[in-house]
Structures are given as structure tokens and as C-alpha cells.
Amino acid sequence: MASLYIAAGIYHFVNPKFYLRIIPPYIPWHKAMNYLSGAAEIMLGITLFYPPYSTYAAWGIIALLIVIFPANIYHLSSAKPGKGIPIWVLWLRIPFQGLFIWWAWCYTFV
């Protein structure tokens, strides 16, 4: 799980355009929010590797997943068929958010 979040966080810096277009318009400072969430993913992912702090990192990931959920909803609702990621993938992503929260919650018992 740690590697997944580190890679996802790095991708915020490698391909910011992907994330910038899925941030809902009511959220201010899109670039800053993109980099902040990417940095948070990297830091939380790295922290998962350190057992004394892994529980805190897992709670941080749960909070992050809840905070970014509106971006997933916005991405789904603003998607245009035939452009970019298929609609079925965006729909599948919604329940996966719950699965990722559960996965992080499993780390809170370590």
C-alpha cells in the first residue's frame, strides 16, 4: 500500500494536468491543492514503512481519501463519453475508494 501512495503522489508532480482537470471548480488554488495532495500521498506512503508511525499514516490516508472523494465524483460527473478514461472505470473507482479506506483502516491495528 505504501508504494501505491508514493507512486500516486509522484504522479501529481509528473502529470499535474490529469489532476488539475478533475479538481472541482469550487475548490480554490488548483495547482497548490494538486501539489499538496501529491506531497501528502508521498509523505504518508513513506511513513507507512515506519511501524511506530504507520498507524498515524493510515489514519492520514483515510482522511486524505475522504477529502479527495469530491474530485472523484466531479471527475465522473464531468466526464464526456469517448474522451479520456472510460465511464465504467470512473464508476468502478467510486466503490474502490471505500475499499482503499478499508485497506488503510487495516493498518490502524498494526
N, C-alpha and C positions, 0 to 999 in steps of 0.2 A: 504494500500500500504506500509506503514511504516513497518508493521510486516513481510510482504513478503521479503523486502530487509534485514531486520535484520536476519531473518531465513536463507536466502540465503548466507549472509555474514558469519554467524556462520558455515554454511556447508563447506565453504572454509577451515576452520580450522579442522573440524571434519573428512572430507573426501577429503583431498587435492589431492589424486590420480586421482579422477574424473576430476578435473580442470586441473591438470598438463598435462594430455594426450590430452587435447583439445586446449592447447595454441600452436599457430603456431610456427614452428621451428625458424622462422626469428626473433621472439621476444626473447630478452635475459633475463636471470635470471628468469627462470620459477617459482621457489619457491617464490622468492621475489614478483614477479608480482601477483601470486596467493594470497599471504597473504595481499598484498597491496590492491588488488581489494576487497577482503573479508572485510578488515578493513574499506574501503571506503563505502561499502554497509551498514555495521553496523552503521557507523557514520551518513551517510546520512539518513538512516531509522530512527534512533533516533531523528535526527534534524527535521524530518518531524512532529514530535509530538509537536514541539515548534512553535506556529504561527508566532512569529516575524522573525523566520529564515526558515520557511517551503518553502518559495519561492526560497530561495537560495539553499536549499536542493533539491528541484525539478529540478532546472537547473543543479545541480551537478549530479543528477541521469540521466538526459538527456545526459549529456556529457559522463558519465560512460557507458551508453548503446551504445552510438556511438563508444566509444573506444573499447569496448569488442566485437563489432559486427564481426570483423575478426575471433575471436575464434569460433563463431557460424558457420561461413562459413567454416572454417577449419574443424570443427567437422563433418559437413555434407559431405564435400568433401573427408575426410579421413575415413569415416565410412565403415565398412565392413558388408555386409548383414549377418544377423543372429547373429551378435555379439553385445552385449550391447543394446543400445537404438534403437528401430526400426527406419528405414529410414524415414517413414512417419512422425514420431514425430519430427525428425530433420528438415524436410521440413516445418512442421507446425510452428516450432519455429521461422523461418525467418520472416513471417508476424507478428507474435506475438511481435517481437522486436519493430516493428512500433507501435503496439497497446500499448505496455508499455511506449514508448516515448510519445505517445498522452496522456496516463493516467498521466504521470508525468507533462506534459505541462499543464494539467488541474489544477494542484496545483500551477502554477505560477500566477494564478489570485486571489489567496486567500488574 
